[in-house]
Amino acid sequence: MSQATLRIQKISGHAGSVPGESTQREPVLCKLIDTTTCIGCKACEVACVEWNDMPFSPTIFENTYQTMPDTRWNYWNLIKFNEHERDDGTLMWLMRKDQCMHCADPGCLRACPADGAIVQYTNGIVDFQQEHCIGCGYCITGCPFNIPKFNHETKRVYKCTLCADRVSENLEPACIKSCPTGCLHFGTKEDMKMLAESRAKQLRNEYGFADAGVYDPPGVGGTGVVYVLHDIKHPEIYGGLPSDPRVPWSVKLWKTPLKWLGNVAMIGGLVGLIVHYLRYGPKTREVELERKHEGEQP
């Protein structure tokens, strides 16, 4: 990888073509999270905060080992602790690293009306450019994973960038570098899917998890972050991971048909102006004064 990995392929709110689009092929990158080997040490949380120089965020204790209930604008990576009772009555800790999924079809980018506020690079990373953010919050409604978070002081929205700055220098994301159990991996999407499927097969054949599988939801075109789960049929038990995430219909509606209808209406208005001009000609100051004078006559 090199600086070229940050070539842009999609831009939010952009009317024209993307400069350099389709001029370079690059492998799509991916983070693999094996939830079956996560020990909940939170080293990835600390690494994320330190590398991105986040301001302090007070924790909230709610009878759980979880640092806080949800991610925040200044806390992009959170280990979710979920106590699950199995059919035989035994308990399991289901720990999942919650963060931006870097969807191939990102709902946040689709929903955003601000030109250049959200970009997707050719390597699959979805990045927020806060200097272009207008604070409308539409990206929040467009995300099926509840990831973007709003800062009420700066009026900007923030989320995980998959350490795009590190990746552009051929370095792994900070969280992966800090993981002590090897539960986190980083590489091409093809390699990570192969590794994930191999691990899921091992869980099914050797450890008795008949429903183990890989979470890479097709409803958003696949994701740049994939999970190995003990139970792929019920991802909701891993801290509310949606079973079939999709870009909300409201975003698709106002960004496609309604936008198209608006463009048609605008073009219709322009055509009407041109027809009126060709038929009646331009209004002059003299004509306007004459009509006004005639209207004042008794």
Beta strands, then each sheet from edge to edge (+ up, - down):
strand 1: 8-11
strand 2: 29-34
strand 3: 78-85
strand 4: 91-98
strand 5: 118-121
strand 6: 126-128
strand 7: 149-151
strand 8: 156-158
strand 9: 184-188
strand 10: 213-215
strand 11: 225-229
sheet 1: 1+ 5- 6+
sheet 2: 9+ 2- 11- 10+
sheet 3: 3+ 4-
sheet 4: 7+ 8-
end
